[in-house]
């Protein structure tokens, strides 16, 4: 606040909100996607029509970096000041996202490269450390 002052802060906040609003509109305009929550500048979205992790795999090839979510499967990202300096960033995002959805449709039934990092413990199958920890908890709970 000391560097920007109130006027500078409000100017930058408006720039971020304008870009975020355009990106939110882009997500809303793709019928296969749905917003999670009521976003402002942290935008979360998922899908019950395509594997959202395939969408993320595609978006990585276009230079986008999202954080995958679990339960429900989704992705989120934060719009910050550097994005506001890129002309047409919201339009590029929307175009790339549409292509990402098409890519996900073409990959239906296959495994995505992306996994929700929080999903490591989402399944006991294939996760020996978590399985042993859960078994230990149950052993303790049900010991006589």
N, C-alpha and C positions, 0 to 999 in steps of 0.2 A: 504494500500500500504506500510505503514511503517513496518507492521508486516510481510507481505508476501514478500515484495520486488517485483520488476517487474517480475523476473523469476518465483517466486511462484504464482503471480497473473496469469501469462500466463499459467502455468501448471494447475491451478485449473479451469481457464476459458476453457481450452481445454478439461478437464475431463467432465465438465458440457455439453459442446457442443457435445462431442462424445456420451454421454448418450442420450441427447435430439435428436440427429440425428437418433439414433437407435429407439427411441420411435416414432419419426415422420415416419420413415420407417414402423414401426408396424401399425400405423394408416392407412398409404397409402396402406398397404397390405390387408386391410379389405374392401371389395367392398361396404359394406353397409355404410361405414363412409366416410366423406370428411373433409379435413382440412379447417379451416377458416383462411384466410390470408396466409401469408408467414412466418411461425414461425421460431424462432431461439431457445430460451430456454423457452419461454412461448408458450405453445401448446394449440390451440383451435381446436375443431372438433365438427361436428354435423352429422346429417343424415336426408335424406328425404325418407329413406326406413324403419327405425325402430324408435320407440319413444326413443330418446336419454336419457330421464329422467329415463326410465326403465334400460338402460345401467348403468346409475349412481347409481341407487338403488342396482344393482348387484355388482358393483365395490366397494361400501361401505362394502359389506360383505367380501371382500378380503383385506380390509384395505386401499384402495385408497380413497383419498379425493380430489374431484374436486369442482370447483365453477361453478354452473349452469349459463347458459346464456339465454337470451331471444331475439328474433327477430334478427337473426334466433335462434331457440332452439339449444343449444349446451352446451359444457363444456370446461373449460380451467384449466390449472394448470401450475406451474412453476417448472422446473427442477433446483434443487439447489445442492450445494456441498454434503449434506448428502446422496442423492441418489447415488452419484458416489461411495460411499463406500460399496454399497450392490451388491455383485457379482450376475450377471444375472438379474439385475432389469429390464432392457429393455425387455428381453425375457419374464420374468414373467408378465410384464405389457401387452405385446402383447397377451400372452396366456389368461390372465384374460379378456382382452378386447374382444377377440373372443368369450369367454364364455358369456360375458355380452351381446353381440349382439344376441347370440342364446337365451339367457334368454329374451331379449326384444322381439324377434320374438314370443316366447311362451306366452308372455303377451299382444300381440296385441289386441287392443280394450278395454283394461282395463286402469285404472288411475294409474299412477306412484305415489310413495310416495314423490319423489323429486319434488320440484317446483322451478322455477327460482325466486330467491328472488326479483329481479327487476320486476318480473311478478305480484307482488301483485297488482300493479295498472294497469296491462294489461287488466283487465276486470272489468267493473263496477258491474257485477253481483256478488253478495255475498260479496261485499266490501262496506259496508255502509258509512264509513268515506270518501272514495274517491268519491263515488256517490254524497254525500251531498256537497262536495267541488266543484265538477264539476257543479252541479246544481246551486250553488251560483255564480260561474263564469258566467254561461250562463244567469242567472237572471240579473246580473250586466251588461253584454254586451248588452242584449236586452231590458233593461229598457228604458222607454220613459221619 
